[in-house]
Amino acid sequence: MFKSQLPAVNVIISTIIGRTDSKEAQMIVAQVNMLLKSSNLTIVDNGNISNNLLGRNGLHLNFQGVGKFALNILKCFPDSQFKIEGYNLFRRIVTVKEGE
């Protein structure tokens, strides 16, 4: 619908980040993420954000989790450089050892 009105705009949808505070919420998150991944939308896949990247409440991201989420978003941009008002940002691929 919006594509015909705004053809130059690309929409990216983020999968829902898992949580540990509610079993019912975990099931809903898994179902919604399956639907998103089976769609033809551009998706930020947050499947690499594990429970150890959540805060004590099991719902919000901790500092390292925010960093992982930011890297997931950056991976969706095809250009190595993009702009945010007043800033030039360069995407840098960072290799992290598993478990960090």
Backbone as a printed PyTorch tensor [residue, N CA C, xyz], in Angstrom:
tensor([[[  0.8220,  -1.1910,   0.0000],
         [  0.0000,   0.0000,   0.0000],
         [  0.8660,   1.2560,   0.0000]],

        [[  1.7720,   1.3840,   0.9580],
         [  2.6220,   2.5670,   1.0170],
         [  3.6190,   2.6050,  -0.1250]],

        [[  3.9570,   1.4450,  -0.6820],
         [  4.9760,   1.3530,  -1.7280],
         [  4.5740,   2.1630,  -2.9550]],

        [[  3.2850,   2.1940,  -3.2770],
         [  2.8450,   2.9690,  -4.4340],
         [  2.9400,   4.4660,  -4.1590]],

        [[  2.7710,   4.8780,  -2.9140],
         [  2.8370,   6.2880,  -2.5580],
         [  4.2630,   6.7420,  -2.2440]],

        [[  5.0830,   5.8440,  -1.7430],
         [  6.4590,   6.1600,  -1.3550],
         [  7.4020,   5.0860,  -1.9040]],

        [[  7.6120,   5.0540,  -3.2170],
         [  8.3860,   3.9600,  -3.8100],
         [  9.8480,   3.9070,  -3.3710]],

        [[ 10.4110,   5.0170,  -2.9140],
         [ 11.8180,   5.0310,  -2.5150],
         [ 12.0320,   4.6080,  -1.0660]],

        [[ 10.9550,   4.3600,  -0.3450],
         [ 11.0500,   4.0120,   1.0700],
         [ 11.1200,   2.4980,   1.2320]],

        [[ 12.0750,   2.0510,   2.0170],
         [ 12.1860,   0.6330,   2.3620],
         [ 11.8400,   0.4690,   3.8330]],

        [[ 10.9690,  -0.4530,   4.1150],
         [ 10.5630,  -0.7250,   5.4910],
         [ 11.2460,  -1.9990,   5.9460]],

        [[ 11.8350,  -1.9440,   7.1350],
         [ 12.4890,  -3.1050,   7.7160],
         [ 11.7750,  -3.4190,   9.0280]],

        [[ 11.3700,  -4.6610,   9.1800],
         [ 10.6580,  -5.1010,  10.3800],
         [ 11.6080,  -5.9420,  11.2300]],

        [[ 11.6000,  -5.6820,  12.5230],
         [ 12.4540,  -6.4240,  13.4460],
         [ 11.6760,  -7.5790,  14.0580]],

        [[ 12.3170,  -8.7640,  14.1050],
         [ 11.6850,  -9.8440,  14.8510],
         [ 11.6570,  -9.4450,  16.3210]],

        [[ 10.7210, -10.0190,  17.0290],
         [ 10.5960,  -9.6960,  18.4500],
         [ 11.7050, -10.4200,  19.2080]],

        [[ 12.3530,  -9.7020,  20.0840],
         [ 13.4280, -10.2910,  20.8820],
         [ 12.8080, -11.1520,  21.9720]],

        [[ 13.3660, -12.3440,  22.1560],
         [ 12.8580, -13.2710,  23.1650],
         [ 12.8500, -12.6670,  24.5540]],

        [[ 12.1310, -13.2960,  25.4250],
         [ 12.0410, -12.8440,  26.8090],
         [ 11.8780, -14.0530,  27.7120]],

        [[ 12.2140, -13.8800,  28.9650],
         [ 12.1460, -15.0050,  29.8990],
         [ 11.1860, -14.7420,  31.0580]],

        [[ 10.4870, -13.6270,  31.0280],
         [  9.6270, -13.2680,  32.1590],
         [  8.2450, -13.9140,  32.1090]],

        [[  7.8680, -14.5080,  30.9630],
         [  6.5330, -15.0690,  30.8290],
         [  6.5280, -16.1820,  29.7860]],

        [[  6.0970, -17.3700,  30.1900],
         [  6.0210, -18.5070,  29.2520],
         [  5.0150, -18.2090,  28.1360]],

        [[  3.8810, -17.6200,  28.4860],
         [  2.8680, -17.2900,  27.4780],
         [  3.4280, -16.3040,  26.4540]],

        [[  4.1440, -15.2910,  26.9300],
         [  4.7430, -14.3150,  26.0270],
         [  5.7870, -14.9720,  25.1280]],

        [[  6.5490, -15.9160,  25.6710],
         [  7.5500, -16.6320,  24.8640],
         [  6.8930, -17.3520,  23.6900]],

        [[  5.7520, -17.9800,  23.9240],
         [  5.0550, -18.6880,  22.8550],
         [  4.5400, -17.7180,  21.7940]],

        [[  4.0140, -16.6040,  22.2280],
         [  3.5000, -15.6040,  21.2820],
         [  4.6460, -15.0250,  20.4570]],

        [[  5.7560, -14.7090,  21.1080],
         [  6.9320, -14.1810,  20.4100],
         [  7.3880, -15.1750,  19.3380]],

        [[  7.4610, -16.4470,  19.6810],
         [  7.9020, -17.4680,  18.7250],
         [  6.9560, -17.5450,  17.5280]],

        [[  5.6480, -17.4760,  17.7740],
         [  4.6670, -17.5460,  16.6900],
         [  4.7630, -16.3280,  15.7720]],

        [[  4.8580, -15.1420,  16.3570],
         [  4.9570, -13.9170,  15.5520],
         [  6.2420, -13.9350,  14.7300]],

        [[  7.3430, -14.3500,  15.3370],
         [  8.6140, -14.3890,  14.6090],
         [  8.5680, -15.3840,  13.4490]],

        [[  7.8850, -16.5070,  13.6260],
         [  7.7380, -17.4640,  12.5210],
         [  6.9710, -16.8300,  11.3660]],

        [[  5.9140, -16.0990,  11.6780],
         [  5.1370, -15.4190,  10.6400],
         [  5.9900, -14.3780,   9.9120]],

        [[  6.7490, -13.6100,  10.6690],
         [  7.5970, -12.5840,  10.0600],
         [  8.6260, -13.2040,   9.1220]],

        [[  9.2850, -14.2570,   9.5860],
         [ 10.3410, -14.8880,   8.7880],
         [  9.7930, -15.5680,   7.5380]],

        [[  8.5240, -15.9670,   7.5500],
         [  7.9370, -16.6020,   6.3770],
         [  7.3280, -15.5840,   5.4070]],

        [[  7.3530, -14.3180,   5.7740],
         [  6.8080, -13.2740,   4.8990],
         [  7.8680, -12.8530,   3.8890]],

        [[  7.4800, -11.9930,   2.9670],
         [  8.4540, -11.4800,   2.0000],
         [  8.9360, -10.0850,   2.3880]],

        [[  8.8730,  -9.7820,   3.6780],
         [  9.3400,  -8.4970,   4.1860],
         [ 10.8390,  -8.5530,   4.4630]],

        [[ 11.4630,  -7.3720,   4.4930],
         [ 12.8600,  -7.2980,   4.9220],
         [ 12.8610,  -7.3570,   6.4410]],

        [[ 13.5780,  -8.3310,   6.9870],
         [ 13.5230,  -8.6200,   8.4190],
         [ 14.8860,  -8.4190,   9.0760]],

        [[ 14.8700,  -7.7850,  10.2550],
         [ 16.0270,  -7.7940,  11.1420],
         [ 15.8380,  -9.0330,  12.0050]],

        [[ 16.6990, -10.0240,  11.8240],
         [ 16.5780, -11.2670,  12.5830],
         [ 17.3600, -11.1420,  13.8820]],

        [[ 16.6470, -11.1710,  14.9950],
         [ 17.2700, -11.0500,  16.3090],
         [ 17.4190, -12.3970,  17.0060]],

        [[ 17.4160, -13.4690,  16.2210],
         [ 17.5490, -14.8070,  16.7810],
         [ 18.8790, -15.0390,  17.4770]],

        [[ 19.8620, -14.1740,  17.2280],
         [ 21.1670, -14.3180,  17.8670],
         [ 21.2490, -13.5980,  19.2120]],

        [[ 20.1540, -13.0300,  19.6590],
         [ 20.1400, -12.3640,  20.9720],
         [ 19.6330, -13.3730,  21.9920]],

        [[ 20.5670, -13.9080,  22.7440],
         [ 20.2510, -14.9700,  23.7070],
         [ 19.8300, -14.3850,  25.0570]],

        [[ 19.3580, -15.2570,  25.9340],
         [ 18.8640, -14.8200,  27.2410],
         [ 19.9150, -14.1050,  28.0740]],

        [[ 21.1960, -14.4230,  27.8710],
         [ 22.2310, -13.7420,  28.6640],
         [ 22.4160, -12.2890,  28.2270]],

        [[ 21.7410, -11.8710,  27.1550],
         [ 21.7950, -10.4730,  26.7180],
         [ 20.5740,  -9.6860,  27.1800]],

        [[ 19.7650, -10.3320,  28.0400],
         [ 18.6270,  -9.6630,  28.6490],
         [ 19.0020,  -9.2200,  30.0540]],

        [[ 18.3090,  -8.1960,  30.5210],
         [ 18.5320,  -7.7160,  31.8850],
         [ 17.9680,  -8.6800,  32.9070]],

        [[ 18.0900,  -8.3180,  34.1650],
         [ 17.6370,  -9.1810,  35.2590],
         [ 16.1600,  -9.5240,  35.1930]],

        [[ 15.3660,  -8.6150,  34.6160],
         [ 13.9310,  -8.8600,  34.5430],
         [ 13.5540,  -9.8340,  33.4260]],

        [[ 14.5060, -10.1760,  32.5620],
         [ 14.2450, -11.1120,  31.4740],
         [ 13.4350, -10.5290,  30.3420]],

        [[ 13.3010,  -9.2100,  30.3220],
         [ 12.4740,  -8.5600,  29.3150],
         [ 13.2680,  -7.5530,  28.4900]],

        [[ 13.9770,  -6.6610,  29.1370],
         [ 14.7170,  -5.6110,  28.4450],
         [ 16.1630,  -6.0340,  28.1920]],

        [[ 16.7420,  -5.4710,  27.1340],
         [ 18.1280,  -5.7860,  26.7970],
         [ 19.0900,  -5.1560,  27.7850]],

        [[ 20.1910,  -5.8570,  28.0650],
         [ 21.2660,  -5.2420,  28.8290],
         [ 22.1750,  -4.4940,  27.8510]],

        [[ 23.2590,  -3.9280,  28.3410],
         [ 24.1430,  -3.1130,  27.4990],
         [ 24.6640,  -3.9050,  26.3040]],

        [[ 25.1250,  -5.1280,  26.5410],
         [ 25.6430,  -5.9520,  25.4480],
         [ 24.5240,  -6.3230,  24.4700]],

        [[ 23.3280,  -6.5240,  24.9890],
         [ 22.1830,  -6.8450,  24.1430],
         [ 21.8250,  -5.7070,  23.2010]],

        [[ 21.9190,  -4.4860,  23.7100],
         [ 21.6540,  -3.3140,  22.8680],
         [ 22.6750,  -3.2520,  21.7320]],

        [[ 23.9280,  -3.5410,  22.0470],
         [ 24.9720,  -3.5450,  21.0140],
         [ 24.7080,  -4.5930,  19.9480]],

        [[ 24.3140,  -5.7960,  20.3610],
         [ 24.0070,  -6.8710,  19.4140],
         [ 22.8130,  -6.4800,  18.5440]],

        [[ 21.7880,  -5.8780,  19.1560],
         [ 20.6080,  -5.4270,  18.4270],
         [ 20.9960,  -4.3730,  17.3800]],

        [[ 21.8520,  -3.4420,  17.7690],
         [ 22.3110,  -2.4000,  16.8320],
         [ 23.0430,  -3.0290,  15.6460]],

        [[ 23.9040,  -4.0100,  15.9100],
         [ 24.6090,  -4.6880,  14.8160],
         [ 23.6400,  -5.4320,  13.8970]],

        [[ 22.6020,  -6.0230,  14.4730],
         [ 21.5980,  -6.6970,  13.6530],
         [ 20.9220,  -5.7200,  12.7010]],

        [[ 20.6260,  -4.5350,  13.2010],
         [ 19.9920,  -3.5180,  12.3570],
         [ 20.9490,  -3.0770,  11.2570]],

        [[ 22.1940,  -2.8230,  11.6090],
         [ 23.1690,  -2.3560,  10.6220],
         [ 23.3730,  -3.3560,   9.4940]],

        [[ 23.2450,  -4.6450,   9.7910],
         [ 23.4230,  -5.6770,   8.7630],
         [ 22.3720,  -5.5830,   7.6610]],

        [[ 21.2670,  -4.9110,   7.9260],
         [ 20.1940,  -4.7910,   6.9370],
         [ 20.4560,  -3.7130,   5.8950]],

        [[ 21.4290,  -2.8660,   6.1470],
         [ 21.7140,  -1.7900,   5.2140],
         [ 22.7670,  -2.2480,   4.2200]],

        [[ 22.4490,  -2.1990,   2.9270],
         [ 23.3880,  -2.6790,   1.9140],
         [ 24.5910,  -1.7710,   1.7230]],

        [[ 24.4540,  -0.5080,   2.0250],
         [ 25.5510,   0.4360,   1.8080],
         [ 26.5190,   0.4040,   2.9710]],

        [[ 27.7720,   0.6270,   2.6810],
         [ 28.7670,   0.6650,   3.7540],
         [ 28.7680,   2.0230,   4.4450]],

        [[ 28.0840,   2.9800,   3.8790],
         [ 27.9960,   4.3050,   4.5020],
         [ 26.5600,   4.7930,   4.3820]],

        [[ 26.0410,   5.3580,   5.4310],
         [ 24.7270,   5.9720,   5.3780],
         [ 24.7310,   7.1580,   6.3230]],

        [[ 23.7340,   8.0100,   6.2050],
         [ 23.7310,   9.2530,   6.9820],
         [ 22.5700,   9.3030,   7.9630]],

        [[ 22.8470,   9.8680,   9.1010],
         [ 21.8330,  10.2670,  10.0660],
         [ 22.1490,  11.7270,  10.3350]],

        [[ 21.1740,  12.5820,  10.2180],
         [ 21.3570,  14.0270,  10.2920],
         [ 22.6260,  14.4660,  11.0200]],

        [[ 23.5300,  15.0520,  10.2830],
         [ 24.7360,  15.6010,  10.8640],
         [ 25.8580,  14.6090,  11.1130]],

        [[ 25.6440,  13.3230,  10.8160],
         [ 26.6600,  12.3110,  11.0730],
         [ 26.8870,  11.4650,   9.8310]],

        [[ 28.1140,  11.1020,   9.6070],
         [ 28.4280,  10.0840,   8.6140],
         [ 28.7690,   8.8220,   9.3900]],

        [[ 28.0420,   7.7760,   9.1370],
         [ 28.2780,   6.5250,   9.8450],
         [ 28.8260,   5.5070,   8.8640]],

        [[ 29.8180,   4.7840,   9.2760],
         [ 30.4020,   3.7420,   8.4420],
         [ 30.1320,   2.4120,   9.1090]],

        [[ 29.5510,   1.5090,   8.3600],
         [ 29.2940,   0.1900,   8.9180],
         [ 30.5960,  -0.5810,   8.9300]],

        [[ 30.8610,  -1.2020,  10.0420],
         [ 32.0780,  -1.9820,  10.1880],
         [ 31.6640,  -3.3680,  10.6560]],

        [[ 32.0640,  -4.3580,   9.9170],
         [ 31.7360,  -5.7280,  10.3210],
         [ 32.6780,  -6.1140,  11.4610]],

        [[ 32.0940,  -6.4980,  12.5660],
         [ 32.8600,  -6.8640,  13.7620],
         [ 32.6900,  -8.3550,  13.9800]],

        [[ 33.7890,  -9.0250,  14.1040],
         [ 33.7430, -10.4550,  14.3820],
         [ 33.8510, -10.6530,  15.8880]],

        [[ 32.9030, -11.3790,  16.4270],
         [ 32.8740, -11.6290,  17.8650],
         [ 32.9660, -13.1350,  18.0590]],

        [[ 33.8250, -13.5430,  18.9740],
         [ 33.9410, -14.9610,  19.2760],
         [ 32.6560, -15.4490,  19.9090]],

        [[ 32.2550, -16.6650,  19.5470],
         [ 31.0380, -17.2290,  20.1090],
         [ 31.1520, -17.2780,  21.6220]],

        [[ 30.0730, -16.8890,  22.2890],
         [ 30.0490, -16.8760,  23.7400],
         [ 30.3570, -15.5150,  24.3340]],

        [[ 30.7210, -14.5500,  23.5040],
         [ 31.0010, -13.2000,  24.0300],
         [ 29.7800, -12.3390,  23.9360]]])
